[in-house]
């Protein structure tokens, strides 16, 4: 929900960004691909325990994710395939981020936090899958406390602020896991209610 509202509120800035990047010769797919690369680099830094660097790089990748659609609109190249590619690369980015954090805690033999990272990733995958499957069947599924934008904001904040208190990234991951599971339940209940009205 936050992602859609942010795009709507920042439409003017988005159009300016799209025009500027387009003049530099960048295409939407190029920006999408570079965003995935940044997510991979961020994950590598997280795996090494460099949380501040990882958070800053991931923030840059998130900004690019905001820009690719703007460039596509300005260049007139928006397409169903572009939307498909953007959605798929978002899943790659999520996998990189959670894998980097998971590997860090695995190497530290911190089973509790490793389990929290796995739970957060599982909830993230289910959150996106439930909506995709529901909408493919004609249901509405635009509900939930923690979509991708909110999830990345919480993780980024935890990574960057962990410079001041290391426990903050752990708290952020716990929030992502718990609210992610709540979001999964919310979407299941919401779609099931729509299904019952068909009976």
N, C-alpha and C positions, 0 to 999 in steps of 0.2 A: 504493500500500500504506500509506504513512504517513497519508494522509487517512482511510482506513477505521479504522486503529488509533487515530488521534487522536480520532475521533468516539466510538469504543467506550470509550476511557479517560476521556473527558470527558463521559460520558453525563449524569451528575448536573448538572454545570455547564450542559450544553446544555439540559436540561429547564428549569432555573431561568431561563436566558436566554430561552428560548421563552415561558415564562409571563410574564416581565417585559415583553417587547416586545409580546406579545399584549394585555396590559392597556393598553398605550399606543395600541391601536387599529391597530397595524401588521399587515399580512398578509404571508405568505411571498412573494407575487409583488411586493409593494411593495419589500420588502427586496432581492429579487433585482434589480429594476430599478435601485434606488439603487446597488447594488454595481457594476453596469455603468457607471453615470454616473461613479462614483468612478474606475473604471479608465480611462475616457476622460480625466478631468481629470489623472490620474497620467501618462497617456501624453503629454498636452500639456506637462506640466512636464518630463518626460524629453526631449522633443523640443527644449525650450529649454535643456537642459543642467542643469536644477535637479534633480539626481539625489536629493538628500536629501529634498526635498519630494515628489518622485515616489514614492520608496520608502515614505515614511510614509503617503501617501495610498493607495498600493496595499496596504499592510498593513491599513489600515482597511477597504478593499474586501474583502480576504481574510477578515477577521473577519465581515463581513456574509454572505459566502458560507457560512460555518459556521453562521450563525444562521437562514437562511431555512428549512432543513429542520426545525430545532427548533420554529420557530413553526408550521409546517404540522402537525407532530405534535400539538402542544399544542391547536391550534384544531380538529384533526380534519379538516383540509382537504388532507391528503396525497393526491396523485393521480398518475396516469401522466402527465397533461399537465404537472403541476408539475415532475415529474422531467425531462420533455422540455425544458421551458422553462429549467430550471436548467442542463442540459447545453449547450443552445444558447447561452445567455448566457455560459457559461464560455468558449466558443469566441470570442465577441465580445470578451471581456476579454483573452484571449490575443492576438487580432489587434491590439487597441489598444496593448498593452504593447510587442509586438515592432515595431509600426509606429512608435511614438514613438521607440524606441531606434534603429531603422533610419534614420529621418529625421534624427536628430541626427548620426549618423556619415556619412550621405550629404551633409549640409550641410558637414561638416568635410572632405569628400573623402577620408575614411579608408576606402579600398576594402576593406582586409583585415578591419576590424571590421564593416563593412557586410555583407560576405560571411558572417561568423560569425553575425551576427544573423539573416540569411536562412536559414542552415543550421539554427540553433536553432528558428526558427519552422517550417520544413519538417518537422523531426523531431517537433515538438509536434503538428502537424496529423496526421502519419502515426501517431503513438502513439495518439491518440484514435480515429482512423478504423479502424485495424487491430482494436482491441478491439471497437468498435461493430459492424463487419462480421463479425468472428469470432463474437461472441455472437449476432448475428442468424441465423447459420447453425448455432447449437447447439454451438459450440466454447467451451471455457474459455480466457480470455486475461488472467487477473489476475496478470500477471508483469511484471517490468521494473524497472530501477534508478531510472528518473526519470519518475514520474507527475506530474500537474499540481501537487500540493501541494509535492512536493520541488523542482520546477522554480521555483515562485514563491518558495519560501524562499531558494533560491540567488540568484535575481535580486534579491530584496528586500535580502538581506544585502549583496550587491555594491553596490547603489545607496546604501544607508545608510552603509556603511563607506567608500565612495569619498570621503566628506568628509575622511577621514584619509589616504587614499592613492588617487589617481585610477585606478591600475592595477587595483584590486580589482574594479571593475565589469567591466573587460575580462577578467579571469581568470574571473569568475562566468559571463560570456557564453560563454567558451570551454568551461567545464565543462558548461554547459547544452547546447551544441551537440554536444560529444563524447558525453556520457552519453545525450543524446537519440537520437543515431544508434545507440548500443549498445542502447538500449531497443527501438528499431524492429527491429533484428536479432533480439534476444531473443524478441520477440513473433512474428515471422515463423517462426523456428525452432520455437517452442513449438507454434504452430498447425499447422505442416507435419507435426510428429511425430504429432499427433492425427489428421491427415488420412491419414497412411500406415497407421495401424492399421485404417482402414476398408477398405483394399484387400484 
